[in-house]
Amino acid sequence: MRAPARVVWAAGAVAAVLPLAACGSGAGVPGGSVLSASWGDPQNPLEPANTNEVQGGKVLDMIFRGLKRYNPRTGKAENMLAEKIETTDARTYTITVKPGWRFSNGEPVTARSFVDAWNYGASLKNKQRNAYFFGYIEGYDKVHPARGPQTADTLSGLKVTGERTFTVRLSQPFSSFPDTLGYAAFAPLPRMFFTDHKAWLDKPVGNGPYRIESYTKGAQMYLKKWDAYPGPDKARNDGVTLLVYTDSNTAYTDVLAGNLDLVDDIPATQLKNVRKDLDGRYINTPAGLLQTLAFPFWDPAWNTEGARKVRIGLSMAIDRETITRTLFRGTRTPATDWTSPVLGTAGGYQAGLCGRACTYRPAEAKRLVQEGGGLPGGQVRITYNADSGSHKEWVDAVCNSINNALGDDHACVGNPVGTFADFRNRIAQHRMTGPFRAGWQMDYPLIQNFLQPLYYTDASSNDGKWSNATFDRLVDQANAARDQATAIRLFQQAERVVRDEMAAIPLWYQNGSAGYSDRLHDVALNPFSVPVYDEITVG
């Protein structure tokens, strides 16, 4: 799903304003056991199948619970609303929903709550960004055709068989399918979502440990603990006020000043001081985050055999060790593959897969670029959005490294774009002329999630439009494997195709980082780098 900040709410935002000051410049810490945390406006309304970026995902994780939940310590997919998920062939699954679960408006969560939500998410007419997550279910080609008209409203592979039971028939075997069901797109929805959609968008109703009380775009969202929440992971605080910041430096200084409780994006410029500033109230932990450079493969200049050599040469021209040590001060680790160490070797992570191509070799880099015909257009312009994170600093560092390796002070320059929305629009409109920043925050801890959404032909997050028939075939075979070990082995073979073609340049694995005030206790980040809000205590 989520590129870090893959990341403005569309129509339907709550109009009520909380009695707090304007955010981003010291809004003031709420009293009692309500905590305040830095945040950014979601890109889309908070429909579970329409949210594919980090900020909206934070909220969905607080107001929804699905069939599975990813353990906040290990990332393992564990049953939440699923009483059992059964199959004999890895293609047809029978799912039983636990009794006693309700939405915060009192409505019971039933099998229909899931089936209706999945049908809505898959339907082409509803234009949900995460529709492709339902692509494994039989009938998807009818409800969401790649070409031509939509010929069905519901997925033929979904059947309600009882108040708490339903079946899922996939178009091919997919042994890891149950492990994907902790992702927000698969959340259940109450009847109100369908009968009064506008009212639901104004104030989303879920079944998680928090309820949305109010939201003011550009300012804040207030989530209140739901006292009647039936799950085992009840909130240990009274609520969370998410304050909108457009500058992580401001959020950080507000934590130091006592105007904010929690910031979960420590800016690079503050890393040298953070341990002393926060007196130990600092978290730096591995997460399923990967930073890369993507290429515009729609441009023939970047899509030739010569360009492949140039891409590999550029990768060799980047001194990852020095950049992660001096700029990021240990909060990043040089990447040696296209997944994440949090998967572990059992989950498909291949340490060192990139080999020489991800090692700083300036002489070899210069030779490969020359053999490939030189830089397309004579210069590399790395495009990034300037409104969040520390992108300018690392892009400048990458360009300096490339310039030093190639012996040309003008070989690489940064190309800032004002806002993330404008940056995404340029990608969608194929207006990129050179490499651009990309990244991935895993949706679920499977090697498949690091590969298929990003590199499969026409996949939803394949921003560079790279396409390779061998890679696609291996992914199809992996998804169809009857056992997980076989699937992982095939996905690893597919990743080697990504390596050989340098479909994107892996830069570094990103740790999750956070700092917090002395009002908070039990603060932790999950493997997705998101604060475990429900476990935080205040006082």
N, C-alpha and C positions, 0 to 999 in steps of 0.2 A: 504494500500500500504506500507507505509514507516515505517519501524522500524527506530528510530532515527539513522542516519548514517547507515541504512539498506543498508545500505550502510553498471579503469582505462578505460578509454575510449578505445573502440575497434578501429579497423582500420577505417580510414575515418576522422580523426581529421584534423582540419585546420592547415596548415603549416605556415601561416603568423605569424610573431612575432611582438608584439607591442613594441613601443619604451620605455618600462619600464624595470627597473632592475629585476633581478631574485626575485621571491616572497618568502615569508616565513621569511624574515629577513629585512623588512623595504623597500618595493618596492617604496615608495614615493607616496604621495597623488596627484592625477591628478588635473590639474587646471580647471578653469571655473566652470560650474555647473555639472561636471561629478563627481560622488562619487565613492569611492573604498570600497569594502566590503570583509570580509574573506569568504573563500569558500573551497570546496574540489572537486577534479575531479569526474565527474559522473562515475558510474560503467559501464554503457553501452552507446552506441550511443543515441542521444536524440530523438529517435522515441517515440511519446507519449505512444504507447502501450508497449514500452520496457523499460520504466523508472519507477522503483519502489523504489527509495531511495531519501533521502532528497535533496542532492546536485543537482542532475539532475532535481528534481522537482522544485527547485527554478527557474531554467532557463525556464522550460516549462511554469511556471506561468507568466513569463515576455513576452514570445514570442507567446503564444497561448491564445485564448479565445474560450470557448465552448458554448454549448446551455445554460448552467447554470454557474453562478459564486457564490462562497461562500462569503457572505458578510464579509469583512475584520474585522468588529467589532463583529458581532454576530455569524458568521458561517452559517447563514441561506442560503439555496440554492435559488438564485434569477435568474430570466431570464436574459440572456445576449444576445446570438444570437437567442434564442428561442422567437419567437413572441407569440406562444401558443403551449401547449402540452395538447392534449385532449384524454380522454378515457371514456368509459361507463362501462367497466368491469374490469379495472386494469390489463388487459392482452394485449389488442390491443391499441396502442397509435398512434395518428396522430400528427405529429410534423411539424410545420411551421417555417421556418427560416426567420429572419428579412431581409428586403432588404437593399442594400447599403453597405454590408460588403465585404471587399476584403482582400486577402493576401497581404503581403508586396511587392510581385512581380507584383501586379496589377490584379491578377486573381480574379474574383468574388467568394465568398463563397456561394455554393449552397447546395441543399439537397444531391446531389451526392458527394460533398466534405466530408460529414459525412458518408454516406453509404459505399463509397469505403474505407475510413479510418477504419471503424469498421470491414468490411470484411477482410481487411489486418490484423488487430490486432487479429482477432479470428482464422485465418488460422494456422493450425499446422505447415505447411511448412515454415512459416515466423518466428517461434520460438520466439514469443513475450512474455515477462515475465508477462504481464498483460492480456493475452488472456482470463483468467478466468472471467474477468469482463463482457465479452460478453456471458457468459455461460447461462444467463437467456433467451437469444434470441433463437427462434425456429431454429433448424438446426445446433446448435452448436455441437451436437453429430456426425454430418456428416463432418464438417469442422475441428473439433478438437476432434477426438475420443480418449477415454481413452485407448482403445486397438484396434489393427487392423489398416488397411489403411485408409487414408483420402479419402472419397468418394464424396466430394463436395468442390467447391472453394469459394462459397458464402453462406451466411446465408439465409435460406429460409424465415426467419421471417423479413427480410429487403426488402422494396420495395420503389423505387423512384416513386412518383406519380405526380410530377410536378417540375418545376425549383426550387421551394422553399419548397416543401412538400415531406415527406416520412412517411411511416408507419413502426411501430415496433410491431411484434407479438411475445410475450413471450411464453415460454413453460408452464408457469403457471402464475396465477395472482401474481403481485408484486406491491402493492400499493405505495411503496416508490421508485419505479424505477426512476421517474423523478428527485428525489433528489440526485441520484448518478451521474447525467450527468454533474456535474461540475468537476468531476475528469478528470485528464489529458488524460487518456486512450481514452476518448470519444471525443477528439479534432478533428476538421476537418483537412484534408490534401489537399494541392494543387496537380494538375496533375503532376507537376515536381517530386513529391515524387515517383510516379510510373513509369514515363517515363525516368527519369535520376536519379535513386536512389543514386548512388555514389556521384553525384554532390550535391544532397540535404543533404546527410550525411556530406559532407565537409563543407557545410554552410547552416544549416537548415533554411527554410522559413516558417514563421507562420503568424498569423493574430492578434498578440497582440501588446501592446504599444511599444515594443522594437524589434530591429532587431539585430541578431548576426553579428558583424563586423569581428571578428577574435577570434581564440582560439589556445592557445599553451598548450598542455597537460603538467601538472606538474607546470605550471606557472600562466596562467591567461586567462580569457575570457573577451572580451570587447563587451558590448551590448549598442547600440546607440538608442536614442529615435527615433521612427518612426513618423515623422511629419504628415504623411497623415493617421495616425490611425483613424478609423471612430468611435471608441467607446467613451463612456462617461467618461472613466477613463484614460484620456491621461496622459502621464508621465509629472511630474512637474519638472523634471531635464533633463539634456541633455544626460545622459547615466550612465551606471554602469560598473565599472571595477571590476570583481570578481577575487580576488587574492588567489591562492592556498596556504593554510597553512596546515602543518602536525602536528602542535602543537598550541593548543588554547592559551597557555601562551604567545607564541611569538606574536600571533595576538593581544592579549590584550596589551602587552607592546608597540606594534607598534601604537596602538591607543593613548596611553599615550604620545608617542614620536612625534605624529603628522605625522606618516608615513602611517596611515590607518584611514579611516573614520568610519568604522562600523564593529564591531565584534558581532556575534549573538550566541556565545557560551562562556559565562563567565566561566573560569575554577574555580573549587571548591577552589583551593588554593588562589584565588584572591577575593573571596566573602567577606572576612572580611574587605577589603580595598576599594571595588569598589565604594561605595557611596562617600567617601571622594576623591578618586583618580579622579573620573569623574565629581565631583561637580554637581551632579544631572542628568547627562546625562546617566542615567542607567534605563533600563526597566526590570521589573520583573512581569510577568503577567501570569495568568492561561492559559494552552494550552492543546490540546487533545493529551497528551503524557503520556504513562504509562510504567514504568520500571518493568520487571518481571524476575524471574528465571525460565527457561524452563528445562525440563527433557528429557533424551533420552529413550522414551518409546519403541524404537526398542530393547532395552536391557531388557531381562526378569527380571533382578535383580531389575529394577525400575518399573516393570509393574505387581505387585502382590498386594494382599490385604494388606500384611505386608508393602510393599513399600508405599502404600497409607498412612498408619499411619506415616511412616517415613517422607513423604513429608509434612504432616500436622505438625508433630513435628518440622521439620526444620523451617517452617513458624512461629511457636510460639517461636522459639529460636532467632528470629531476632527482635532487639529493634529498630523498625522504628522511633519511636519518638525521641530517642536520636541521631540517625544517621542523620535524616533530620534537626534537630536543630543545632547540633554541626558541622557537616561536610558541609551541604548544606545551612545552615544559612537562612532557610525559603524559599529557591527556590524549595523545594520539600515538598510534603505533604504526610504523611503516607497513603497508599492505603487501602481502605476498600472494594473494589470491583474490577472487571476486566474491567471496562470501564473508564470513566472520568467524573468529575464533570461538565465539560463544556457542557455536554449533557443536564444537568438539569434533574429534576425528570420527566418532561413531555417527555423528550427524552429517558428515560429508565434508567438513573443513579440510582443506589440503594445504598445510603449511608449506611455503616455498614453491608452490605450483608455478608462479610467474617466473621464477629463476632469474637469469641474467637480465631479462627485460625489465625487471623492477629493481635492479641494482644500479647505482650511480656509476656509469661508465662513459665519461665525457668524450673520449676519443672515438669509441665505438658509436656513440650517439651521433656525433658529427658525420662519421662515415656513412651511416645508414641514411641519414637525412639527405646527404649528397647523392647516394646511390638511388634514392627514391625520387630524385628529380627536384629536390629542394622543397621549401615550405610553400604550399599552395598560396598564391598571391604574394609570396615573398615575405610574409610576416604572419606569426600566430597571434591572434587577438582572443584572449580568454575572457568570455563574457560571464558576468555574475551579477546578482542583484545586490545593490549597495545598502538595502534598508534593514538587514538583519545579520546577525552573526559577525564573524571576523573575516569575512570573505576577502576584503581588500588586502588584508595583511598576508594571507596565505597565497592569494593569487600573485601578488607582487613578489613573494618569496619564490614561488614556482618559476615565474618569468625570469627572475634574476639568475636562478640556477640554469635555466635553459639558455639564457644569453651567454653565461660564462662557458657552458659546455660547447656551444656552437661558435663562440668567438665573435659574437655580433651583439652589440648593446641594444639593437633594435629588432632582434629576431622575434621577441615576445613582448607583448604589452597587455596590461589588464584593460578590459572593456566594461566599465560599470554601467548597469542599467538601474534607474532610480528605484523601482519598486519590484517586489516579487511578482505582482500581477502582470506588470509589463514584461518582465523576464519570461514568464510562462507563456504569455501571448506571442512573444517572438519565436519561441520554440514551436508552438502550435501552428504558427503561420509560416514555418520554415524560413525564417529570416536570419538564422544564425549562419555566419560565413566561416566560422572556425570553431575550435573547441569551446565548450561551455561547462560550467560547474554542474555536477550532478551528484546525487547521493542516494542512499537507500537506508531506510529504517525498516527492519523486518516486520512483516505483518504477523508471521508465525514462525517459530524456530525450525524451519525445514530448508534444506539446500535448494529445493524447488523454488522457494519464494525469492531467493537471491538471483535466480537465473531466468525463469520463464517470464515473469512480468516485464523484465528489462531487455531481454534479448530475443525472445521468440518473435517471429515475423508478425508485425502489426499488433503486438501485445500492448496493453493499455499504457504501460509506462516505458515503452521502447521509444524514448524521445528522439533518439538519433536515427531511427528507422533502419537500423542494421538488420540484415536478413541473411540467413545461411541455412540451406536445406539440410545439411548434415546435423547441425545443431537442433533444428526443429524435429528431425526424425528421432534423435536420441532422447529428446524431452518427451516425445509421444510414447516411446518405448518405456521410458522410466515411469511415466504416469500409469502405464498399463501393467507394470510389474506386479506380480501377486504378493511379493514380500518386500519389506522395506530395505533389506540389505541389497537386493538386486536393483531396486529403484535408485538407491544412493549411488551404487557403482555406475549406473548409466548416466545419472546426473553429473557425476564427476567426469565422465568421458565428454559430456556436453560442455562442461566448463573448460576443458582443454581446447575445444574449438574456439571458445571465446579468447583464450590465451593466445593461440596461434595466429588469430586474426587481429588481436589487440582491438576488440570491439569497443572497449573503453579502457582508459588508463586508470588502474587502481592506485590511489594515493595513500590513504591511511585508514586504519580502523579507528573509529572515534569512541572514546569513553563517554559515558554519561557523567555530567558534573553538576553539582548543585551546592549552594551555600544557604545557610538559614540562620535565623535569629535565635537568641537564647530563650525565647518563649516556646520553641518547638523541641520535641523529643521523638525518638523512634522514626527518624526520617531516613528513607531509603529510596533508591531508584530501582525499578524493575529492569529486566534484560532489554527492554525497549527504550531505556533511558528516561522513562516517565516516572515522576514521583508516585509512590504508593500512598495516595492521599488518605485513604480510609484507615491506614495504620498510624498516622501521625497523631500524637497527643499534644495538647497545648497547656502550658502552665509552668 
